[in-house]
Amino acid sequence: MKLYIGLAGPLLLFVYLPLVLIGLVALFRKVKQWKTRAWAIPLYLILAYVIPLGDVTWHSWNMSKVCPKAGLHVYRTVMVDGFMPGSEYAVQKRGYRFAEGTIDTKTGLVTRWEKTETGVQRLDGVPSKSEWELISTIATPDYKLGVSKTYEAIQNRFAKEVIAERKVFLAWRGWIDAWIGSVIDNSVGGCDGGSRMLRDSIEKILIPAGGKK
């Protein structure tokens, strides 16, 4: 199991560990009876580990359970004319016949870039005709899993069928890393299954019916 330690690592290695060893030597010198040593030394070592790394170990255990689920998972592909949210680039360079921006929550309308015989036409304030959409979330705590999760998916807007999803998990920081992070930005890492953002490979899942140029 990998321990997810950030900038706390050098502090623990070069400051805390020597102090623990000094304390262990002092314990040997002061405690003469072997019966007392038999419980005092193990208790000392357990506390020396748990105090700085107890929460880190728990967070890392949670990551060891979720990381096998990380990355891109494609369940099926479909051929489409367009999708949302997209941009003019998707029509010009990726071969889609149209792409739409996000829906305006007030009007329920979108901006659409559509391929024509003369080029790409932009239409503002029109009803959406996309059947498929890309959804994504920022990293948010998942208290059930004990990690932070970023989620992307391609789904049918109406049936809500998910045909591809990408999961990225981030470990929660231990209290020492959180303390250091109050001054220094200190991300302790995560796992993404080696996958890129879903948008980067969307045309392999939502296959452009118009074909690439």
C-alpha positions in Angstrom: 0.0 0.0 0.0 1.4 3.4 -1.0 1.4 6.1 1.7 0.2 9.4 0.3 2.5 11.8 2.0 3.3 15.3 0.6 5.7 17.9 2.0 5.4 16.2 5.4 7.8 13.5 4.1 11.1 15.4 4.5 9.9 16.8 7.9 9.1 13.3 9.1 12.3 11.8 7.7 14.9 14.4 8.8 13.3 15.9 11.9 10.7 13.5 13.4 12.5 10.2 12.9 15.7 11.3 14.6 13.7 12.5 17.5 11.9 9.2 17.7 15.3 7.4 17.7 16.6 9.7 20.4 13.5 9.0 22.5 13.9 5.3 22.0 17.5 5.4 23.3 16.4 7.4 26.3 13.6 4.9 27.0 16.2 2.1 27.0 18.4 3.9 29.4 15.7 4.9 31.9 13.7 1.7 31.9 15.9 -1.0 33.3 13.3 -3.8 33.9 12.7 -6.0 30.9 9.1 -6.6 31.9 8.4 -2.9 31.6 10.4 -2.6 28.4 8.2 -5.4 26.9 5.1 -3.2 26.9 6.7 0.3 27.1 8.8 0.1 23.9 6.0 -1.4 21.7 3.6 1.3 23.0 6.2 4.0 22.3 6.7 2.8 18.8 3.0 2.5 18.1 2.3 6.0 19.3 5.4 7.3 17.4 3.8 6.0 14.2 0.1 6.7 14.9 0.5 10.3 15.9 1.9 11.6 12.6 0.8 8.8 10.3 -2.4 7.3 11.7 -4.7 9.4 9.5 -2.3 9.1 6.5 -2.5 5.3 6.8 -6.3 5.3 6.9 -6.5 7.7 3.9 -4.0 5.6 2.0 -6.0 2.4 2.7 -9.0 4.1 1.2 -7.0 5.0 -1.9 -5.8 1.4 -2.2 -9.4 0.3 -2.5 -10.6 2.9 -5.1 -7.5 3.3 -7.3 -8.2 0.0 -9.2 -11.5 1.7 -10.3 -9.7 4.9 -11.5 -9.2 5.8 -15.2 -11.3 5.7 -18.3 -14.0 3.1 -18.8 -15.7 2.9 -22.2 -18.8 0.7 -22.3 -19.8 1.3 -25.9 -19.4 3.8 -28.7 -22.0 5.6 -30.9 -21.9 7.5 -34.1 -23.3 11.0 -33.7 -23.7 14.3 -35.6 -22.8 16.4 -32.6 -22.7 16.8 -28.9 -22.6 19.3 -26.0 -20.8 21.1 -24.6 -18.5 21.6 -27.5 -17.0 24.5 -29.6 -16.3 25.5 -33.1 -13.1 23.5 -32.9 -15.1 20.3 -32.7 -16.8 21.1 -36.0 -13.7 22.4 -37.8 -11.1 19.9 -36.7 -12.8 16.9 -35.2 -15.4 16.2 -37.9 -18.7 16.8 -36.1 -21.5 18.3 -38.1 -22.4 20.5 -35.1 -21.4 21.2 -31.5 -23.3 23.1 -28.9 -22.3 25.1 -25.8 -23.9 24.7 -22.4 -27.6 25.4 -22.0 -28.5 28.8 -20.7 -30.3 28.1 -17.5 -32.6 31.1 -17.9 -33.7 30.6 -21.5 -33.0 26.9 -22.0 -31.3 27.8 -25.3 -27.7 27.2 -26.6 -25.1 28.5 -29.0 -24.5 26.0 -31.8 -21.7 25.8 -34.3 -22.9 24.0 -37.4 -21.2 22.8 -40.6 -22.5 24.3 -43.8 -21.4 24.2 -47.4 -19.6 27.5 -47.0 -18.0 26.9 -43.6 -19.0 26.8 -40.0 -22.1 28.9 -39.0 -22.7 30.1 -35.5 -26.3 30.2 -34.2 -27.0 31.9 -30.9 -30.1 31.3 -28.8 -31.4 28.2 -30.5 -33.0 25.0 -29.0 -30.5 22.2 -28.4 -30.6 19.2 -30.6 -27.8 17.2 -29.0 -28.6 13.8 -27.8 -25.3 13.2 -26.1 -23.5 15.3 -23.5 -20.2 15.4 -21.6 -20.6 16.0 -17.9 -17.8 16.7 -15.4 -17.3 17.6 -11.8 -14.5 19.2 -9.9 -12.7 17.3 -7.1 -15.2 16.9 -4.2 -15.0 14.9 -1.0 -16.7 11.5 -1.2 -17.2 10.7 2.5 -18.4 7.2 1.8 -15.2 6.3 0.0 -13.0 8.4 2.2 -11.3 10.2 -0.8 -11.9 13.1 -3.1 -13.3 12.3 -6.5 -13.3 13.9 -9.9 -15.8 12.5 -12.3 -16.4 12.8 -16.1 -18.9 10.9 -18.2 -20.5 10.8 -21.6 -24.2 10.2 -21.3 -27.5 10.3 -23.2 -29.2 13.5 -22.2 -32.7 11.9 -22.2 -32.2 8.2 -21.2 -29.2 9.1 -18.9 -27.3 6.1 -20.2 -23.6 6.4 -19.5 -21.5 5.0 -22.2 -18.1 6.1 -20.9 -16.8 7.5 -17.7 -13.5 8.6 -16.2 -12.8 8.6 -12.5 -9.9 10.4 -10.7 -9.3 9.9 -7.0 -7.3 12.1 -4.7 -6.0 11.2 -1.2 -7.0 13.3 1.8 -4.0 14.9 3.5 -2.8 13.9 6.9 -2.8 16.6 9.6 0.8 17.5 9.1 0.4 18.0 5.4 -2.7 20.0 6.1 -0.8 22.2 8.5 2.0 22.8 6.0 -0.6 23.3 3.3 -2.0 26.2 5.2 1.1 28.1 4.0 2.2 26.0 1.0 0.0 24.5 -1.7 0.6 20.8 -1.0 -1.3 18.3 -3.1 -0.4 14.7 -1.9 -1.3 13.0 -5.2 -3.9 10.7 -6.5 -4.6 8.1 -9.2 -6.2 8.5 -12.6 -5.5 5.1 -14.1 -3.1 6.8 -16.6 -6.0 8.2 -18.6 -6.2 11.6 -20.1 -9.2 13.9 -19.8 -12.3 12.4 -21.4 -12.6 15.4 -23.8 -9.3 14.6 -25.3 -10.6 11.3 -26.7 -14.2 12.1 -27.1 -14.3 11.4 -30.8 -13.3 7.8 -30.2 -16.4 7.3 -28.2 -18.8 9.8 -29.8 -17.7 9.0 -33.4 -18.3 11.9 -35.7 -20.8 11.0 -38.4 -19.4 13.8 -40.6 -15.9 12.3 -40.6 -12.6 14.1 -40.0 -11.2 16.5 -42.6 
